[in-house]
Amino acid sequence: HYTQVISTVQVIFRRPRFVNKNPQHCTRVRLLNQIFPEAKFIHITRYGPAVASSILYLCSNFPSTNSYFSGIREKIFPLLGDRNYLETLPEIQRYKLARDILVSKAREAKIFGSDRYYEISYEDLVSEPRRKINEILDFCELQRYQDFEDGLPEVRNENIKWENI
């Protein structure tokens, strides 16, 4: 089923590669490896409190994002342990714990080898986007294009704004 869906998407968009950034796939790396034995896993991690603060901010200020994060609440929160204990924790702490589980599960892809698993921190990516994007291109064995690099906008690292939420 998955290979058929992905093949269809590749045909529709005329792309030889497929990229997916669903955080819940972190819990499926072993299954994805069985289905796609040539897949490369690029894991972008972000500081746990920043993730939790951002999710809480989005859910509080943009109700439409609630449905996006409901998957985390429904599928990941139960992995955190005793429900009665969890209900005593602030919601932000539950999101941080969920993030920690997702990171741990995604890191299981390390067993596939360094030619198939690449981890980068979000903080490094926003601090040095050109260098980090080139590292990702190298990892993916994709050719660098000067036009692409020239077209990258200057980025200002605003990753600390979560501290004010």
Summary of the structure (lengths in Angstrom):
residues: 165
radius of gyration: 17.7
end to end distance: 41.4
largest distance: 54.9
contacts: 379
relative contact order: 0.14
helix: 67%
strand: 6%
